Amino acid sequence: MGGVGSSTSQRQGKEAPMAGQDYLMSLPPEMLDDILRRLPFEELVGTCCLSPAWHRRWESVPGLDIWFSRGSSTARDPRLLRWPCAAPVHRFTARSLWRCAAPIRSFTAHVQRCHSHRAARWLLALAHKRVKMLKLKFDMPWPVHLARPPVVGPALYSCSALTHLQLCGYCHLLRAPQGFAGFPNLFTLCLEYVVLPFHGAAAQLQLIISSAPRLTRLLLDDVMIGDEEADIETCAIQAPNLRFLKLIMTLDNGCRIAGELPLLKVAQISIDPLFGTPNFINTFRRISSVKKLYLLTDSDQTMENPLERILWTFQNLRAVQLTANFGKFPSIMSIFSSLRFGPHIEKLKIQVIRPEVETGNDDAIDQDILDAVIYDDMFANLKHVSVDRPKYLPNDMWFMKFLLSKAGLLEYFFVSFNHGEETKAYVEGCKELAMCEKASPEAMLILRPRDKPTPNL
């Protein structure tokens, strides 16, 4: 059999491989780098044990994507769970980063509070390695007002090559050193529950945004700016190339859209602290180019229609997602206001919010007001409608039947009722909607209890 194998090898013009030959090391360096950078970082470093030739091979692989999980602890905020599984952070030291080749493409870590002190050491090494994408999520301290928050120190401001920066988890972002000129290569800036606890913080955040001419994604979610005892500082948001904006504020943090955003496509807005002020209206004026709008409002803000004073047209708007309290007539009117300033809206999703204390105390539907402000063309382009968590109360049922009777091009109407049980009320509610007048004979009516997911816009 050995002769047969030898002759076969000769016929193919190849020599039989030597025992113990390292096939990977024989690959072109660029191809081997591409293979190695696909390994989880812990496994990549582990290749140093394969043989003497591999001892430092991993240190020459550029463009690494490094990520670490938070270990076995449980985050209290579900928004902190959307992270890949990898080696726990406590098994990783900054010395490994210093040995990596530059540039490091991305560094992602979900950090337990007991390991948050490591972040400063990582950032020193990452700045030296010209990291491009940085994502740090810290476990939310609990209770927040008693726990010492993790600190992101000055080393962050030396990461001048950053194209993507994401910080989340009630961390304190300290003052930038003198001479800091921003992150000129930044495309994405995401700050969630971040605190800038010093005087002049608004000006620093404004500098970070304005010094990034290519910034296309900006997410500011409950960012706390400045000293709690001082007056509100204003951060003027100027980012003319922005495509995506998320602006959420539970308390007024001074963030204001100061310039036009002509390229904006998607906006998610929740600015209840500005309700009733010129800044509320100015925010919507600046985002009037959007194609998709997610508007979240507190159910307590129902004494007036918050969108009533928007008198201009959102020409590009095709999809809207709103929160509404069907127990309050002004809140219902805010839905019609969105259809008025968005005459080309095709997709409408409504998330119903109804405090239990208000159930049974619904405002009466004012037909005179409806006749004065509602016209049939307002519903002319509606094709897809979703209503999430309505109840079987008169106002909820009236609104859904009203919309079905007006939307002549409707393709589907999806309702996810608040109560998941197959109760008598659920059955009666489904019958009432199925039997009501429909402007579009082709409309597909999909009725489900709440345990079924609603479609995304």
matplotlib code that plots the C-alpha trace (Angstrom):
import matplotlib.pyplot as plt

x = [0.0, 3.0, 4.1, 0.6, 0.6, 4.0, 3.2, 0.0, 1.9, 4.4, 1.6, 0.1, 3.5, 3.5, 5.7, 4.1, 3.7, 6.3, 5.0, 4.3, 4.3, 2.5, 0.1, -1.2, 2.2, 2.9, 0.0, 0.6, 0.7, -2.3, -4.4, -3.3, -4.1, -7.6, -8.1, -6.7, -8.7, -11.9, -11.0, -12.3, -9.6, -9.0, -8.5, -6.3, -3.9, -4.0, -2.3, 0.9, 1.0, 0.9, 4.6, 7.6, 6.8, 3.4, 4.6, 4.2, 2.4, -0.9, 0.7, 1.2, -2.5, -4.0, -7.6, -8.8, -12.4, -12.1, -15.1, -15.8, -19.0, -19.9, -19.6, -22.3, -23.8, -27.4, -27.9, -30.8, -31.6, -32.7, -31.2, -27.8, -28.2, -27.9, -24.2, -22.3, -21.1, -17.4, -14.6, -15.6, -14.0, -12.2, -10.0, -8.6, -5.8, -4.6, -1.2, -2.7, -3.9, -0.4, 0.9, -1.7, -0.9, -2.3, -4.8, -7.4, -10.6, -13.1, -13.2, -16.4, -16.7, -19.7, -18.2, -19.4, -19.2, -16.5, -14.3, -15.0, -11.6, -10.0, -11.5, -8.9, -6.1, -7.8, -8.3, -4.6, -3.6, -6.5, -5.5, -2.0, -3.3, -5.5, -8.8, -11.6, -14.8, -15.2, -18.2, -18.3, -21.4, -21.3, -23.7, -26.2, -25.4, -28.2, -29.5, -28.2, -28.1, -26.1, -23.6, -20.3, -20.5, -17.8, -15.6, -14.4, -11.2, -9.2, -7.6, -10.7, -10.0, -6.7, -8.5, -8.5, -9.0, -12.5, -15.2, -17.7, -18.1, -20.7, -20.9, -23.8, -24.7, -24.7, -21.0, -19.3, -17.5, -14.9, -13.7, -11.5, -7.9, -7.0, -6.4, -8.9, -10.1, -12.8, -13.0, -12.7, -13.3, -16.5, -19.5, -21.5, -21.9, -24.1, -24.4, -26.9, -27.3, -24.0, -23.3, -21.0, -20.9, -18.9, -19.4, -19.0, -20.1, -22.7, -19.9, -17.8, -20.5, -21.3, -17.6, -17.6, -20.6, -19.6, -16.0, -17.2, -18.1, -19.0, -21.3, -24.3, -25.7, -26.3, -28.0, -28.4, -30.5, -31.0, -27.7, -27.2, -25.2, -23.6, -23.8, -27.2, -27.2, -26.3, -28.6, -29.2, -26.4, -27.3, -25.7, -26.4, -26.5, -25.1, -24.6, -25.7, -24.8, -26.9, -29.0, -30.2, -31.1, -32.2, -33.0, -34.5, -34.7, -36.5, -35.3, -34.3, -30.6, -30.1, -29.7, -31.2, -31.1, -29.5, -29.0, -30.9, -30.7, -31.4, -30.2, -32.0, -33.9, -34.9, -35.6, -36.6, -37.8, -38.9, -38.7, -41.6, -39.7, -39.8, -43.6, -45.4, -42.2, -40.8, -38.0, -40.5, -41.8, -38.3, -37.1, -39.7, -39.0, -35.3, -36.2, -38.9, -36.9, -37.3, -38.7, -39.4, -40.5, -40.7, -42.4, -42.6, -44.7, -45.7, -49.3, -49.5, -48.9, -52.5, -54.0, -53.1, -52.3, -48.5, -48.4, -51.2, -48.8, -46.8, -48.2, -45.7, -45.5, -43.1, -42.9, -40.7, -42.4, -43.6, -43.7, -44.7, -44.7, -46.5, -47.5, -51.1, -53.6, -57.0, -58.6, -57.6, -59.1, -56.0, -53.8, -56.1, -56.0, -52.2, -52.5, -54.6, -52.1, -49.3, -51.4, -52.1, -48.4, -47.4, -49.8, -47.7, -47.6, -48.1, -47.3, -48.7, -48.0, -49.6, -48.5, -51.4, -50.5, -53.3, -52.7, -55.0, -56.3, -57.7, -59.5, -63.2, -62.7, -62.3, -62.7, -65.7, -65.1, -65.8, -67.4, -67.5, -63.7, -63.3, -65.5, -63.5, -60.0, -60.3, -60.7, -60.8, -57.5, -55.7, -56.0, -55.4, -52.0, -52.4, -51.5, -50.3, -51.7, -50.7, -52.3, -50.5, -52.2, -55.6, -58.4, -62.0, -63.2, -65.4, -62.7, -60.2, -62.9, -64.1, -60.7, -59.9, -63.3, -63.0, -59.6, -60.9, -63.8, -61.5, -58.4, -59.3, -56.0, -55.5, -53.7, -53.6, -54.8, -53.0, -54.4, -52.6, -55.1, -53.9, -55.4, -54.0, -56.7, -59.5, -62.1, -65.6, -64.5, -61.7, -64.2, -66.7, -64.0, -62.9, -66.4, -67.0, -64.0, -64.7, -68.3, -67.5, -67.5, -64.3, -63.2, -60.9, -62.5, -59.1, -57.8, -56.6, -57.7, -55.3, -56.5, -54.4, -54.0, -51.0, -48.7, -48.2, -45.6, -46.6, -44.8, -42.1, -42.4]
y = [0.0, 2.3, 1.9, 2.8, 5.9, 6.9, 6.5, 8.5, 11.3, 11.3, 11.4, 14.5, 16.2, 16.6, 15.3, 13.6, 16.0, 15.7, 14.6, 17.6, 20.2, 23.4, 24.1, 27.4, 28.9, 28.1, 30.3, 33.9, 36.3, 38.2, 35.1, 33.8, 37.2, 37.0, 33.6, 34.6, 37.8, 35.8, 34.0, 35.2, 37.2, 34.7, 31.9, 34.1, 34.7, 31.0, 30.2, 31.2, 27.7, 25.8, 25.9, 28.2, 29.6, 30.6, 32.2, 35.8, 35.3, 36.7, 40.0, 40.9, 40.6, 44.0, 45.0, 42.9, 42.8, 42.3, 41.7, 40.6, 39.7, 40.9, 37.4, 35.8, 38.8, 39.9, 43.4, 45.3, 47.2, 44.9, 47.3, 46.2, 42.6, 43.0, 42.0, 39.1, 36.2, 36.0, 35.7, 37.3, 40.7, 39.7, 37.3, 40.1, 42.5, 45.6, 44.0, 41.9, 45.1, 46.6, 43.5, 43.8, 45.1, 48.5, 49.4, 47.6, 47.7, 47.4, 46.9, 45.9, 45.2, 44.7, 45.5, 44.6, 47.4, 45.6, 45.6, 49.1, 50.3, 48.4, 50.7, 53.4, 51.0, 49.7, 53.1, 54.0, 51.0, 51.5, 55.1, 53.9, 51.2, 53.7, 51.9, 52.7, 51.4, 51.5, 50.1, 50.1, 49.2, 49.3, 47.4, 49.9, 50.5, 49.8, 51.8, 54.5, 57.3, 55.3, 53.5, 55.0, 55.2, 53.9, 56.7, 57.0, 59.1, 61.4, 58.6, 58.4, 61.7, 60.4, 57.9, 60.3, 57.6, 56.7, 56.3, 54.8, 55.6, 54.0, 54.5, 53.1, 52.4, 55.4, 56.1, 59.4, 61.0, 63.3, 66.6, 66.6, 67.7, 71.2, 71.3, 68.5, 69.1, 66.4, 63.2, 64.3, 60.7, 60.0, 58.5, 57.3, 58.7, 56.9, 58.0, 56.2, 57.1, 58.9, 61.7, 64.7, 66.1, 69.3, 72.9, 73.4, 69.9, 71.1, 73.0, 69.8, 67.6, 70.3, 70.3, 66.5, 66.7, 69.7, 68.6, 65.4, 66.6, 63.0, 62.2, 60.3, 58.6, 60.4, 58.8, 60.8, 58.7, 60.3, 62.0, 64.2, 67.3, 69.7, 70.2, 69.3, 72.4, 74.8, 76.2, 74.2, 74.5, 74.5, 72.0, 73.1, 70.1, 70.9, 67.9, 68.6, 65.1, 63.3, 60.4, 58.9, 60.8, 59.5, 62.2, 61.0, 63.2, 62.4, 65.7, 68.8, 68.3, 71.4, 69.5, 71.5, 71.0, 74.2, 73.6, 72.1, 68.4, 68.1, 64.5, 63.0, 59.8, 58.4, 60.2, 58.8, 61.7, 61.8, 65.3, 65.7, 68.2, 70.6, 70.2, 73.6, 75.5, 76.9, 74.4, 71.5, 72.9, 73.9, 70.3, 69.1, 71.9, 70.7, 67.1, 67.7, 65.8, 62.4, 59.4, 57.5, 59.1, 57.5, 59.8, 58.7, 60.8, 60.4, 59.6, 62.5, 65.0, 64.9, 68.2, 69.4, 68.0, 68.2, 68.2, 70.7, 73.6, 71.8, 73.6, 72.7, 69.5, 66.6, 65.8, 62.7, 61.1, 57.5, 55.7, 56.9, 55.2, 57.0, 56.5, 57.5, 57.4, 56.6, 57.7, 61.4, 63.1, 65.5, 62.4, 60.9, 64.2, 64.0, 60.9, 62.9, 65.8, 63.4, 62.4, 66.0, 67.1, 63.8, 63.5, 60.7, 58.4, 54.8, 53.0, 54.0, 52.1, 53.2, 51.9, 52.5, 53.6, 53.7, 54.2, 51.8, 54.7, 56.4, 53.3, 54.0, 57.8, 58.4, 61.8, 62.1, 62.1, 65.7, 65.2, 69.0, 69.2, 66.1, 67.5, 70.8, 69.3, 65.9, 65.4, 62.2, 63.0, 62.7, 58.9, 58.7, 56.9, 54.7, 51.1, 49.5, 50.2, 48.5, 49.2, 47.7, 47.1, 48.7, 47.7, 47.0, 50.3, 52.7, 55.1, 52.4, 50.7, 54.0, 55.0, 51.7, 51.5, 55.2, 54.5, 51.4, 53.5, 56.2, 54.5, 53.5, 52.0, 50.0, 46.7, 45.4, 46.5, 44.7, 44.8, 43.3, 43.5, 44.2, 41.1, 37.8, 35.6, 34.4, 36.3, 37.2, 40.9, 39.8, 37.8, 40.6, 43.1, 41.0, 40.7, 44.4, 45.2, 42.4, 43.7, 47.4, 49.5, 49.4, 51.8, 49.3, 45.9, 44.4, 45.3, 42.3, 42.5, 40.7, 40.5, 38.8, 38.8, 40.6, 37.6, 37.8, 40.3, 43.3, 43.9, 46.6, 49.6]
z = [0.0, 0.7, -3.0, -4.2, -2.1, -3.2, -6.9, -6.4, -4.8, -7.7, -10.3, -8.5, -8.6, -4.7, -1.9, 1.0, 4.0, 6.8, 10.2, 12.5, 9.7, 10.8, 7.9, 9.4, 9.8, 6.1, 5.0, 3.8, 6.7, 5.6, 5.3, 8.7, 10.2, 8.8, 10.4, 13.8, 14.1, 14.0, 17.2, 20.6, 22.2, 25.0, 22.5, 20.3, 23.3, 24.0, 20.7, 22.3, 23.9, 20.6, 19.9, 20.2, 16.7, 18.0, 21.2, 20.0, 16.7, 18.0, 18.9, 15.2, 14.2, 13.5, 13.4, 16.4, 17.6, 21.4, 23.6, 27.1, 29.0, 32.5, 34.0, 36.0, 37.6, 36.7, 35.4, 36.8, 33.6, 30.8, 28.3, 29.6, 28.5, 24.8, 24.7, 23.2, 25.4, 25.8, 28.4, 31.8, 32.3, 35.5, 33.6, 31.4, 32.1, 30.4, 29.8, 27.0, 25.3, 25.4, 23.5, 20.7, 17.3, 16.3, 15.3, 17.5, 15.5, 18.4, 22.1, 23.8, 27.6, 29.9, 33.3, 36.8, 39.3, 41.3, 38.2, 37.0, 38.1, 35.3, 32.7, 33.2, 32.5, 29.4, 28.0, 28.4, 26.3, 23.8, 23.1, 22.4, 20.1, 18.1, 18.9, 16.5, 18.2, 22.0, 23.8, 27.6, 29.6, 33.4, 35.6, 37.1, 40.8, 43.1, 44.8, 42.4, 45.0, 47.5, 45.3, 44.1, 40.3, 38.0, 36.5, 32.9, 33.2, 31.1, 29.1, 27.0, 25.5, 24.1, 21.9, 19.0, 16.4, 17.6, 15.0, 17.4, 21.2, 23.4, 27.2, 29.2, 32.8, 35.1, 34.8, 35.5, 32.5, 33.9, 32.5, 29.4, 29.8, 28.6, 24.8, 24.0, 20.5, 20.2, 18.3, 14.6, 13.2, 15.1, 13.2, 16.2, 19.7, 22.2, 25.9, 28.0, 31.7, 31.6, 34.1, 33.4, 37.0, 36.6, 35.6, 31.9, 31.1, 28.5, 26.6, 26.6, 25.2, 22.6, 21.6, 21.2, 18.9, 16.9, 16.4, 14.6, 11.1, 10.0, 12.9, 11.6, 14.7, 18.0, 21.0, 24.2, 26.7, 30.1, 30.1, 33.2, 32.6, 35.0, 38.8, 40.3, 42.4, 39.5, 36.8, 33.7, 31.1, 27.4, 25.0, 21.5, 19.2, 15.8, 13.5, 10.0, 8.7, 11.3, 10.0, 13.3, 16.5, 19.8, 22.4, 25.7, 28.8, 32.0, 33.4, 31.4, 30.8, 28.6, 25.3, 22.4, 18.7, 17.5, 13.8, 10.9, 10.3, 6.6, 6.3, 9.3, 8.5, 11.9, 15.2, 18.6, 20.8, 24.5, 25.9, 28.3, 30.5, 27.5, 27.0, 26.6, 25.9, 22.6, 22.8, 22.5, 19.2, 18.0, 18.4, 16.0, 13.5, 13.4, 12.7, 10.0, 7.4, 9.1, 7.4, 10.7, 14.0, 17.4, 19.8, 23.5, 25.9, 29.5, 30.1, 32.6, 29.9, 28.7, 29.6, 26.2, 22.8, 22.7, 18.9, 18.3, 17.6, 14.9, 11.8, 9.2, 7.1, 7.4, 3.7, 4.1, 7.0, 6.2, 9.6, 13.1, 16.4, 19.3, 22.9, 23.7, 26.6, 25.1, 28.3, 27.6, 24.6, 24.1, 23.8, 21.2, 19.3, 19.3, 17.0, 14.6, 14.8, 13.6, 10.7, 9.9, 9.8, 8.2, 5.2, 3.6, 6.7, 5.6, 8.9, 12.2, 15.5, 18.7, 22.1, 24.6, 28.1, 30.6, 34.3, 36.3, 38.4, 35.2, 33.9, 33.9, 34.0, 30.3, 28.8, 26.5, 22.8, 21.6, 18.2, 17.4, 17.8, 15.6, 12.9, 12.9, 12.6, 11.0, 7.3, 5.2, 3.3, 6.7, 6.4, 2.6, 2.7, 5.8, 4.9, 8.1, 11.6, 14.9, 18.2, 21.2, 24.6, 24.1, 26.5, 25.7, 27.0, 24.9, 23.9, 22.9, 20.8, 19.3, 18.1, 16.4, 14.7, 13.7, 12.0, 10.2, 8.8, 7.4, 6.0, 2.4, 1.4, 4.6, 4.1, 7.6, 11.1, 13.9, 17.5, 20.5, 23.3, 26.9, 28.4, 27.2, 28.6, 26.3, 28.4, 27.4, 27.0, 24.6, 22.4, 22.4, 21.5, 18.6, 17.3, 17.6, 15.5, 13.0, 12.4, 12.2, 9.0, 7.1, 4.4, 2.9, 2.0, 1.5, 5.0, 7.0, 10.6, 13.0, 16.6, 19.3, 23.0, 24.5, 24.7, 20.9, 19.7, 17.7, 14.4, 14.1, 11.9]

ax = plt.figure().add_subplot(projection="3d")
ax.plot(x, y, z, "-o")
ax.set_aspect("equal")
plt.show()
